[in-house]
Amino acid sequence: MAHGPKTQEARRILTTAQQHGLGTRGLRSRAAGDLVSGPETLTEAELAANRCNFGADLIAHPLDDQYSKDRSPDWSKVTVPFLSAANWGGQGLHPRGNFEGFMRAASTHKWLESHGIEHWTHFYTDYGRNLQKRFFDYFLKDEKNGWDKQPQVLLQVRHLNRFEERMENEWPLARTKWTKFYFDFANGGLAAAPLTIDPARASFDAMGDGVTLMTPPLTAEAEITGPSALKLFLSSTTEDADIFAVLRVFSPDMREVVFQGAIDPHTPIGQGWLRASHRKLDAALSKPWRPYHAHDERQPLKPGIAVEMDVEIWPTSVVVPAGYRIALTIRGKDYEHACNGGKLSNFKNELRGCGPFLHDDPTDRPANIFSGRTTLYASKEQQPYLLLPIVPKD
């Protein structure tokens, strides 16, 4: 699922404003005095010939083909020391690369940090600046500042109104209790044990609000820190369907808990996306807690025939108080918080939970394929579930 045309237009403007070859028509660095866009001054025709239409290229290459592989990192070659800074609320852009890079890079000197709020409130001020300075001073200046004893993972664990700094030694956390919550369509619930029921199903408009399943009020505080995953059994009335999975939390009076994210002030707890025709897994890279999809072939649906799907939900962190409820919404379109979202000057859309990272390009989601009906299934033999990373206190 590609980002929408508004995002593509923003990228085009940034590219043309700073394109290499503007030469003397471009900006000059106030620090070094050099031309920002290179010393060569090209004509407008030459500049245009050197540009690609990034949005059109993405549409033309929907699979992980050679075009995509040429633009993807080879983690086995990443051997330099690095500090990767993630944001729990950056859903739709950076965090997956932060966590995948940390787990898969060949470097023996690698560290992961994850924070909340916008980057500039936390990581771009003293907390983040001091962390980066220690890292660079150790590796670039050979200062013996103790960085070599720094635990590999530093988390700002998110509570409803604060963050708790915590050092860890690995990701995901080794002590995680991977916990399944089973779908109970009849009661709109997430159950702690497999259901012994007759076959059940839930249908919704394939570009609609979908269905929401919710736990009873929690009897004790629960920390969710890590990646999550869904097991689904799904059919469509057409040859394809898009799934938008939203991990949510509700207060005892049923108000949804959202947070200030990296961009959007109404960011939900967690999100994941999968197109049904891209459900094929990469067996070598997939884990129960992080399904990894091959994206090397389309597997169209047969109308009305259910298929099995594993959906990744990006890493998150939240401590859910007793009395609150955990919920999962499975939608056919982007999450939208019920609010007046407000706007930023450089975005055209309201900020209602996804920032500018919307999946609304009609070329990518033609109505004749994605406007049908989606059905989710549950039975004794086919038990859909949400897998959550519950971190015990002790």
C-alpha positions as CSV (number, residue, x, y, z in Angstrom):
1,M,0.0,0.0,0.0
2,A,1.6,3.2,-1.2
3,H,1.4,6.6,0.5
4,G,-1.0,9.0,-1.0
5,P,-0.4,11.7,-3.7
6,K,-0.1,14.5,-1.1
7,T,3.0,12.8,0.3
8,Q,4.4,12.3,-3.2
9,E,3.9,15.9,-4.1
10,A,5.8,17.0,-0.9
11,R,8.7,14.8,-1.9
12,R,8.7,16.2,-5.4
13,I,8.9,19.8,-4.1
14,L,11.8,18.9,-1.7
15,T,13.6,17.1,-4.6
16,T,13.3,20.0,-7.1
17,A,14.2,22.6,-4.5
18,Q,17.6,21.0,-3.6
19,Q,18.3,18.8,-6.7
20,H,21.9,18.3,-7.5
21,G,22.8,20.4,-10.6
22,L,21.1,23.6,-9.5
23,G,24.6,25.0,-8.9
24,T,24.6,28.7,-8.7
25,R,20.8,28.8,-8.8
26,G,20.7,26.8,-5.5
27,L,21.5,27.7,-1.9
28,R,25.0,28.2,-0.5
29,S,26.1,26.7,2.8
30,R,26.5,29.4,5.5
31,A,28.9,27.1,7.3
32,A,31.2,25.9,4.5
33,G,30.4,28.4,1.8
34,D,29.9,25.6,-0.8
35,L,27.0,25.3,-3.1
36,V,24.4,23.0,-1.5
37,S,23.3,21.5,-4.8
38,G,26.8,20.9,-6.2
39,P,29.1,23.1,-8.3
40,E,27.6,22.1,-11.7
41,T,24.8,24.3,-13.1
42,L,22.4,22.3,-15.3
43,T,19.6,23.5,-17.5
44,E,16.0,22.9,-16.6
45,A,15.7,20.3,-19.3
46,E,18.8,18.5,-17.9
47,L,17.5,18.7,-14.3
48,A,14.1,17.2,-15.5
49,A,15.9,14.4,-17.3
50,N,17.8,13.5,-14.1
51,R,14.6,13.2,-12.0
52,C,12.3,10.2,-11.6
53,N,8.7,10.3,-10.6
54,F,9.0,8.5,-7.3
55,G,5.3,8.0,-6.8
56,A,4.9,6.5,-10.3
57,D,7.9,4.3,-9.7
58,L,6.4,2.9,-6.5
59,I,3.1,2.1,-8.3
60,A,5.1,0.4,-11.1
61,H,7.0,-1.8,-8.7
62,P,4.5,-3.2,-6.2
63,L,6.6,-6.3,-5.4
64,D,10.1,-6.7,-3.8
65,D,11.7,-7.0,-7.2
66,Q,15.2,-6.0,-8.3
67,Y,14.2,-2.3,-8.4
68,S,13.3,-2.5,-4.7
69,K,16.3,-4.7,-3.7
70,D,18.7,-2.2,-5.3
71,R,17.3,0.4,-2.9
72,S,17.2,-1.8,0.2
73,P,20.0,-2.3,2.8
74,D,22.1,-5.4,2.9
75,W,22.2,-5.9,6.7
76,S,25.1,-8.3,6.5
77,K,27.3,-5.4,5.3
78,V,26.3,-3.0,8.1
79,T,29.3,-3.4,10.4
80,V,30.0,0.1,11.6
81,P,29.0,1.1,15.2
82,F,25.6,2.8,15.3
83,L,23.0,4.2,17.7
84,S,19.4,3.9,16.3
85,A,16.8,6.3,17.8
86,A,13.2,5.2,17.4
87,N,9.9,6.9,18.3
88,W,6.9,4.9,19.6
89,G,4.6,7.3,17.9
90,G,6.3,7.3,14.5
91,Q,3.9,4.8,13.0
92,G,4.0,4.7,9.2
93,L,7.6,5.8,8.7
94,H,10.7,5.2,10.7
95,P,10.3,2.7,13.6
96,R,10.2,-0.5,11.6
97,G,13.6,0.4,10.2
98,N,15.0,1.3,13.6
99,F,14.0,-2.1,15.1
100,E,14.8,-4.2,12.0
101,G,18.1,-2.6,11.6
102,F,19.1,-3.2,15.2
103,M,18.0,-6.8,15.1
104,R,19.5,-7.7,11.7
105,A,22.6,-5.6,11.2
106,A,25.9,-7.5,11.4
107,S,27.6,-4.8,13.5
108,T,28.8,-6.0,16.9
109,H,28.6,-2.4,18.3
110,K,25.0,-1.4,18.0
111,W,22.6,0.3,20.3
112,L,18.8,1.0,20.2
113,E,16.9,3.8,21.9
114,S,13.2,4.4,21.8
115,H,11.3,7.5,23.1
116,G,8.0,9.2,22.7
117,I,6.4,12.6,22.0
118,E,7.8,14.5,19.0
119,H,11.5,14.0,18.4
120,W,12.3,17.7,19.2
121,T,10.8,17.6,22.7
122,H,12.9,14.7,23.8
123,F,15.6,13.4,21.6
124,Y,16.6,16.7,20.0
125,T,17.1,18.4,23.4
126,D,19.5,17.6,26.3
127,Y,18.5,13.9,26.8
128,G,19.1,13.0,23.2
129,R,22.0,15.4,22.6
130,N,23.9,14.0,25.6
131,L,23.3,10.4,24.5
132,Q,24.6,11.1,21.0
133,K,27.6,13.1,22.3
134,R,28.7,10.1,24.5
135,F,28.4,7.8,21.6
136,F,30.3,9.9,19.1
137,D,32.9,10.9,21.7
138,Y,33.6,7.3,22.4
139,F,34.0,6.2,18.8
140,L,35.3,9.3,17.1
141,K,37.4,10.9,19.8
142,D,38.4,7.7,21.7
143,E,37.2,9.2,25.0
144,K,36.9,6.6,27.7
145,N,33.5,7.7,28.9
146,G,32.0,4.3,29.7
147,W,29.9,4.0,26.5
148,D,31.3,0.4,26.1
149,K,29.4,-0.5,29.2
150,Q,26.1,1.1,28.0
151,P,23.4,-1.6,27.8
152,Q,22.4,-2.2,24.2
153,V,18.8,-1.0,24.6
154,L,17.5,2.2,26.3
155,L,13.7,2.5,26.4
156,Q,11.4,5.3,27.5
157,V,8.6,3.1,28.7
158,R,5.3,4.9,28.1
159,H,2.8,5.4,30.9
160,L,-0.4,7.4,30.4
161,N,1.1,10.6,31.7
162,R,4.9,10.0,31.9
163,F,7.8,8.0,30.6
164,E,10.0,5.6,32.7
165,E,13.6,5.3,31.5
166,R,14.8,1.7,31.5
167,M,17.9,-0.1,30.3
168,E,17.6,-3.5,28.6
169,N,20.0,-5.9,27.0
170,E,18.2,-7.1,23.9
171,W,15.2,-6.6,21.6
172,P,12.6,-8.0,21.9
173,L,12.9,-8.3,25.7
174,A,13.9,-11.9,26.6
175,R,11.5,-12.0,29.6
176,T,8.4,-11.1,27.4
177,K,5.4,-13.3,28.0
178,W,3.9,-13.6,24.5
179,T,0.2,-13.7,25.2
180,K,-2.6,-14.6,22.8
181,F,-6.1,-13.0,22.9
182,Y,-8.6,-14.9,20.9
183,F,-11.4,-13.3,18.8
184,D,-14.9,-13.6,20.2
185,F,-17.1,-12.2,17.5
186,A,-20.3,-13.0,19.2
187,N,-19.5,-10.8,22.2
188,G,-17.1,-8.3,20.5
189,G,-14.4,-9.5,22.8
190,L,-10.8,-10.6,23.1
191,A,-10.7,-13.8,25.2
192,A,-7.7,-15.1,27.1
193,A,-8.4,-18.8,26.1
194,P,-9.3,-20.5,22.8
195,L,-13.0,-20.6,22.2
196,T,-14.9,-23.8,21.9
197,I,-17.7,-22.4,19.7
198,D,-19.5,-23.0,16.5
199,P,-18.1,-21.3,13.5
200,A,-18.5,-17.5,13.7
201,R,-17.8,-14.6,11.3
202,A,-17.8,-10.8,11.1
203,S,-18.2,-8.9,7.9
204,F,-17.6,-5.2,7.1
205,D,-17.3,-2.9,4.1
206,A,-13.9,-3.4,2.7
207,M,-13.1,0.4,2.8
208,G,-15.0,0.9,6.0
209,D,-14.6,1.2,9.8
210,G,-14.4,-2.5,10.3
211,V,-14.9,-4.3,13.6
212,T,-13.5,-3.7,17.2
213,L,-12.8,-6.4,19.7
214,M,-12.1,-5.5,23.3
215,T,-10.9,-7.2,26.5
216,P,-12.8,-7.0,29.8
217,P,-11.4,-4.3,32.2
218,L,-8.0,-5.4,33.3
219,T,-7.8,-6.8,36.8
220,A,-4.1,-5.7,37.1
221,E,-1.7,-3.3,35.4
222,A,-0.2,-4.7,32.2
223,E,2.9,-3.5,30.3
224,I,2.9,-4.0,26.5
225,T,6.4,-3.4,25.1
226,G,7.5,-4.9,21.9
227,P,6.0,-6.0,18.5
228,S,2.6,-7.5,18.2
229,A,1.0,-9.7,15.6
230,L,-2.4,-10.9,14.3
231,K,-3.5,-14.3,13.0
232,L,-6.5,-13.9,10.7
233,F,-8.7,-16.0,8.5
234,L,-10.2,-13.7,5.9
235,S,-12.2,-13.7,2.6
236,S,-13.4,-10.9,0.3
237,T,-16.0,-10.6,-2.3
238,T,-13.3,-9.4,-4.7
239,E,-9.7,-10.5,-5.5
240,D,-8.0,-8.5,-2.8
241,A,-8.5,-6.6,0.5
242,D,-6.4,-4.3,2.6
243,I,-6.2,-4.8,6.4
244,F,-5.5,-1.9,8.8
245,A,-4.9,-3.3,12.3
246,V,-5.1,-0.8,15.2
247,L,-4.0,-1.6,18.7
248,R,-6.0,0.6,21.1
249,V,-6.6,1.3,24.8
250,F,-9.8,2.6,26.5
251,S,-10.3,4.1,29.9
252,P,-13.0,2.7,32.3
253,D,-15.5,5.3,30.9
254,M,-14.7,4.2,27.4
255,R,-12.6,7.1,26.2
256,E,-9.8,6.1,23.9
257,V,-6.2,6.7,25.0
258,V,-4.1,8.4,22.3
259,F,-0.7,10.1,22.5
260,Q,1.3,12.8,20.9
261,G,3.3,11.0,18.3
262,A,6.3,12.0,16.2
263,I,4.0,14.1,14.1
264,D,0.3,13.4,15.0
265,P,-1.2,14.5,18.3
266,H,-3.8,11.7,18.2
267,T,-1.6,8.6,17.6
268,P,-3.0,5.3,18.7
269,I,-1.1,2.6,20.7
270,G,0.0,0.6,17.6
271,Q,-0.7,0.0,14.0
272,G,-0.1,-2.5,11.3
273,W,-1.0,-3.0,7.6
274,L,-1.2,-5.9,5.1
275,R,-2.7,-6.4,1.7
276,A,-4.2,-9.8,1.4
277,S,-2.5,-10.6,-1.9
278,H,0.9,-10.0,-0.2
279,R,0.2,-12.4,2.6
280,K,3.1,-14.8,1.6
281,L,5.6,-15.1,4.5
282,D,9.4,-15.1,4.3
283,A,10.0,-18.4,6.2
284,A,13.6,-17.5,7.0
285,L,12.8,-14.1,8.6
286,S,9.4,-14.6,10.1
287,K,8.9,-15.0,13.9
288,P,5.6,-15.6,15.6
289,W,5.8,-12.1,17.1
290,R,7.0,-10.5,13.9
291,P,5.7,-12.0,10.7
292,Y,7.9,-11.0,7.8
293,H,6.3,-10.9,4.3
294,A,8.2,-11.9,1.1
295,H,6.3,-9.4,-1.2
296,D,7.7,-11.3,-4.2
297,E,4.5,-12.4,-5.7
298,R,0.8,-11.6,-5.7
299,Q,-1.6,-14.2,-4.4
300,P,-5.1,-13.0,-5.4
301,L,-8.1,-14.0,-3.4
302,K,-10.9,-16.1,-4.7
303,P,-14.1,-14.4,-3.8
304,G,-15.7,-16.0,-0.7
305,I,-12.8,-18.3,0.0
306,A,-11.0,-17.8,3.3
307,V,-7.2,-17.6,3.5
308,E,-4.9,-17.4,6.5
309,M,-3.0,-14.1,7.1
310,D,-0.4,-13.0,9.6
311,V,-0.3,-9.3,10.2
312,E,2.6,-7.4,11.8
313,I,1.9,-4.6,14.2
314,W,4.8,-2.3,14.7
315,P,6.6,-2.1,18.1
316,T,5.1,0.0,20.8
317,S,5.2,0.5,24.6
318,V,2.5,1.4,27.0
319,V,1.6,0.5,30.6
320,V,-2.1,-0.1,30.8
321,P,-3.6,0.5,34.3
322,A,-6.0,-1.8,36.0
323,G,-9.6,-1.1,35.0
324,Y,-8.6,-0.1,31.4
325,R,-9.4,-2.2,28.3
326,I,-7.1,-3.3,25.4
327,A,-8.8,-3.3,22.0
328,L,-8.1,-4.3,18.5
329,T,-9.8,-2.7,15.5
330,I,-9.5,-4.4,12.1
331,R,-10.5,-1.8,9.5
332,G,-10.5,-1.4,5.7
333,K,-9.0,2.1,5.8
334,D,-6.7,4.3,7.8
335,Y,-7.3,4.9,11.5
336,E,-9.2,8.1,12.3
337,H,-9.5,9.5,15.8
338,A,-12.9,11.1,16.5
339,C,-11.7,14.6,16.8
340,N,-11.0,17.9,15.1
341,G,-7.4,17.0,14.2
342,G,-6.0,20.3,13.2
343,K,-3.4,20.8,10.5
344,L,0.3,21.7,10.0
345,S,1.2,24.2,7.4
346,N,3.1,21.6,5.2
347,F,0.3,19.0,5.4
348,K,-3.1,19.2,3.6
349,N,-4.9,16.6,5.7
350,E,-6.1,16.8,9.2
351,L,-4.0,15.1,11.9
352,R,-6.3,12.4,13.1
353,G,-4.0,9.6,14.0
354,C,-1.8,8.8,11.0
355,G,-0.1,12.1,10.3
356,P,0.4,12.5,6.5
357,F,1.0,8.7,6.0
358,L,-2.4,7.8,4.4
359,H,-3.2,4.9,2.2
360,D,-5.7,6.7,0.0
361,D,-4.2,6.7,-3.5
362,P,-7.0,5.6,-5.9
363,T,-4.4,4.2,-8.3
364,D,-3.1,2.0,-5.6
365,R,-6.6,1.1,-4.2
366,P,-9.0,1.0,-7.2
367,A,-12.6,0.8,-6.1
368,N,-13.5,-2.2,-8.2
369,I,-11.0,-4.3,-6.2
370,F,-11.0,-2.7,-2.7
371,S,-14.6,-1.7,-2.2
372,G,-16.2,-5.1,-1.7
373,R,-17.0,-6.9,1.6
374,T,-14.4,-8.3,3.9
375,T,-15.3,-11.3,6.2
376,L,-13.3,-12.5,9.2
377,Y,-13.7,-16.1,10.3
378,A,-13.3,-18.0,13.6
379,S,-13.9,-21.7,14.4
380,K,-12.5,-24.5,16.6
381,E,-10.0,-25.3,13.8
382,Q,-9.2,-21.8,12.8
383,Q,-8.7,-19.6,15.8
384,P,-7.8,-16.0,15.0
385,Y,-5.9,-14.1,17.7
386,L,-3.9,-11.0,18.7
387,L,-0.4,-11.8,20.1
388,L,0.7,-9.2,22.6
389,P,4.2,-8.7,24.2
390,I,3.3,-8.6,27.9
391,V,6.3,-7.7,30.1
392,P,6.1,-9.0,33.6
393,K,7.0,-6.7,36.5
394,D,9.5,-9.1,38.0
